[in-house]
Amino acid sequence: MAYNLQLSNRVRQYLADVPSLEIEEKRMFGGLAFMVNGKMCINISGDTLMCRFDPDRLEELSNKVGFEPVIMKNRQLKGYCYVAEEGYQNPDDFNFWVQTCLDYNPIATASKKS
């Protein structure tokens, strides 16, 4: 699946403005993933953001406009959500989601290298 280039540029610009982040872009989950300090942080697939967040914030975040749980193998993936376009179009909402991902990144676990 292709990803929204304008949306990827918004994420790229936001991350570039944060000092001391090691950022790598990878094709992942059918879109473009932004790895921050060696960990998947945020992904763009089509017009949708896939956000990685603190699982303890699920109840709070699930009430946000555009929130959709990530379901893989018939179960909800803890600490991940999709955010539809209506949930991030407003600049403040966009900033909220990207910052939510960045806030969790330092305590998130890195995937095992294969």
Secondary structure, DSSP 8 states (H G I E B T S, - for coil): --B-HHHHHHHHHHHHTSTT--EEEEEETTEEEEEETTEEEEEEEBTEEEEE--GGGHHHHTTSTTEEEEEETTEEEEEEEEE-GGGTSSHHHHHHHHHHHHHHGGGS------
